[in-house]
């Protein structure tokens, strides 16, 4: 992890993350990294190789570990009375962030977290969540339940926005379209620039 508290850097992080104002205003921003520099050094120091940053499996492991870490950070922050917003938009500027943070080869930011003291803003109720039975299944996947859950959640989000006068926030369907309608990030290029040249097969003598 890399923790940033410098206000000028927070402003730059905000700009590079689609101008999310709460990043500029937060007390600290945490970059959670996939760090294969450490394990590559450890392996090389005993004359062995580390194929982690060279395989899809390694990249997935790094991303999963980052997700576990950011969840742990959020749990700790909330228990101490702080608020936190997970920032996935850092992926759109991975090259810039890698340079800003002085990241060596085999290290890349996966997700960010903006921390601060939450403002006291009363809401009519907690922000709606996707219906439980539409994403937790027993024994097998239920596509019909997923579709029903999407429709129910969309209606609930529209009602919640109206109740709390937050029409600037996207509904569930609007958010999905905003994120996935078009490609936003050149991840392959960014990964390769940090040494993550992912292959299915690795030469025996490569380290």
Secondary structure, DSSP 4 states (H G I P E B T S, - for coil): -EEE--HHHHHHHHHHTT--HHHHHSSEEEEEEEE-HHHHHHHHTTT----GGGSHHHHHHHHHHHHHHHHHHHHHHHHTT-EEEEE-GGGGGHHHHHHHTT--TTEEEEEEEEEEPPP----SSPPP---GGGT--SSS--HHHHHHHHHHHHHHHHHHHHHHT-TTS--HHHHHHHHHSS----HHHHHHHTT----SS--TT--
